[in-house]
Amino acid sequence: VQLQESGGGSVQPGGSLRLSCTISGFTFEKFEMGWYRQVPGKQCDLVASINSNGHTYYKDSKKDSVKGRFTISLENARNILYMQMNSLKPEDTAGYYCAADSIPLLVGCGAARLDENQRPDFAYWGRGTQVTVSS
């Protein structure tokens, strides 16, 4: 299984980016796929996910919410996972990593540091793409 992200970059606050994750070799009929983000020095967390039933999840905590700004989607025919990110804020600056598993994804990465090339012992992972939001 291989996952390859693209679409990261630098953008001003209020701008938009679309991340893509091309997934190959993943043949599970039941699955959940998602995007995690990692800020150096902070724990990584699940930002958005979509499962084989089409159910979506978006991080929506009081201090950190992407709901209403980010949209996750899956193009089944080409096995590409997307995340459209609108109204970007400086606090969205992070490395973004796509993941896929045949069971529900966890909302955190445990002790693994994605930005140090560590990966949790669940799911298949991509190498990541950097998003920087700055004026």
Secondary structure per residue as TSV (DSSP state, phi and psi in degrees):
chain	resnum	aa	ss	phi	psi
A	1	V	-	360.0	133.6
A	2	Q	E	-132.6	138.8
A	3	L	E	-126.0	133.6
A	4	Q	E	-133.8	116.9
A	5	E	E	-88.1	156.1
A	6	S	E	-156.2	168.0
A	7	G	-	103.5	-4.8
A	8	G	-	-71.5	172.6
A	9	G	E	163.7	-165.5
A	10	S	E	-108.7	138.4
A	11	V	E	-148.5	154.5
A	12	Q	-	-79.5	156.9
A	13	P	T	-54.3	137.6
A	14	G	T	91.3	-9.9
A	15	G	-	-81.3	-176.4
A	16	S	-	-132.6	152.5
A	17	L	E	-144.5	153.6
A	18	R	E	-122.5	119.2
A	19	L	E	-90.4	145.3
A	20	S	E	-126.9	146.6
A	21	C	E	-135.0	112.1
A	22	T	E	-89.4	125.3
A	23	I	E	-115.6	127.7
A	24	S	E	-127.9	146.5
A	25	G	S	78.8	6.5
A	26	F	-	-100.7	111.5
A	27	T	-	-120.5	14.8
A	28	F	-	-70.7	136.1
A	29	E	S	-75.4	-35.7
A	30	K	S	-104.0	131.9
A	31	F	-	-160.4	167.7
A	32	E	E	-137.5	135.7
A	33	M	E	-126.0	146.0
A	34	G	E	-161.6	178.5
A	35	W	E	-119.2	127.4
A	36	Y	E	-108.1	158.7
A	37	R	E	-134.8	148.9
A	38	Q	E	-131.4	122.6
A	39	V	-	-103.5	130.9
A	40	P	T	-52.2	131.5
A	41	G	T	88.5	-7.7
A	42	K	S	-121.6	162.6
A	43	Q	-	-73.5	147.6
A	44	C	-	-82.2	156.2
A	45	D	E	-148.9	160.6
A	46	L	E	-77.3	124.7
A	47	V	E	-93.1	-44.0
A	48	A	E	-157.5	151.3
A	49	S	E	-151.0	163.3
A	50	I	E	-142.5	139.6
A	51	N	E	-111.2	-179.5
A	52	S	T	-68.1	-14.2
A	53	N	T	-90.2	-2.5
A	54	G	-	87.5	2.4
A	55	H	-	-73.1	135.6
A	56	T	E	-114.5	154.0
A	57	Y	E	-130.3	139.7
A	58	Y	E	-133.2	137.3
A	59	K	-	-63.1	130.5
A	60	D	B	-146.2	58.3
A	61	S	-	-93.7	163.8
A	62	K	S	-61.5	-37.3
A	63	K	S	-88.2	-17.5
A	64	D	S	-153.6	99.2
A	65	S	B	-128.1	137.7
A	66	V	-	-113.0	-3.4
A	67	K	B	-62.6	131.6
A	68	G	T	88.7	-14.9
A	69	R	T	-110.8	-34.7
A	70	F	E	-108.0	146.5
A	71	T	E	-134.1	124.3
A	72	I	E	-101.0	143.2
A	73	S	E	-151.6	160.9
A	74	L	E	-131.6	124.8
A	75	E	E	-95.1	99.2
A	76	N	G	-63.1	-39.8
A	77	A	G	-60.4	-34.0
A	78	R	G	-112.7	6.1
A	79	N	T	51.4	51.7
A	80	I	E	-120.4	128.7
A	81	L	E	-99.9	130.4
A	82	Y	E	-116.8	156.3
A	83	M	E	-142.2	111.3
A	84	Q	E	-84.2	124.3
A	85	M	E	-117.4	115.2
A	86	N	-	-114.7	165.8
A	87	S	S	48.9	48.3
A	88	L	-	-66.6	144.4
A	89	K	-	-118.6	157.4
A	90	P	G	-55.2	-32.9
A	91	E	G	-72.6	-5.3
A	92	D	G	-82.5	-8.3
A	93	T	-	-60.6	123.8
A	94	A	E	-177.7	170.3
A	95	G	E	-85.9	135.8
A	96	Y	E	-114.4	133.3
A	97	Y	E	-129.4	133.1
A	98	C	E	-94.4	151.7
A	99	A	E	-144.2	152.1
A	100	A	E	-144.0	141.5
A	101	D	E	-151.5	161.2
A	102	S	S	-87.6	-1.8
A	103	I	S	-128.5	167.0
A	104	P	-	-56.0	139.5
A	105	L	-	-73.9	147.8
A	106	L	-	-81.1	154.4
A	107	V	S	-82.3	-11.4
A	108	G	B	-130.7	174.4
A	109	C	-	-107.2	6.0
A	110	G	T	65.3	-135.1
A	111	A	T	-87.0	-6.5
A	112	A	-	-69.1	137.0
A	113	R	-	-107.6	103.5
A	114	L	G	-62.5	-34.9
A	115	D	G	-74.4	-7.7
A	116	E	G	-110.5	23.3
A	117	N	T	63.7	26.0
A	118	Q	-	-97.9	148.4
A	119	R	-	-131.2	140.1
A	120	P	-	-60.9	162.7
A	121	D	S	-88.2	27.3
A	122	F	S	-131.1	155.0
A	123	A	S	69.1	168.2
A	124	Y	E	-101.4	144.3
A	125	W	E	-129.9	151.0
A	126	G	-	-91.9	179.8
A	127	R	-	-86.3	-17.3
A	128	G	-	101.3	157.9
A	129	T	E	-142.0	140.6
A	130	Q	E	-89.6	135.7
A	131	V	E	-119.6	125.3
A	132	T	E	-124.1	124.1
A	133	V	E	-116.2	111.9
A	134	S	-	-156.7	147.1
A	135	S	-	-92.9	360.0
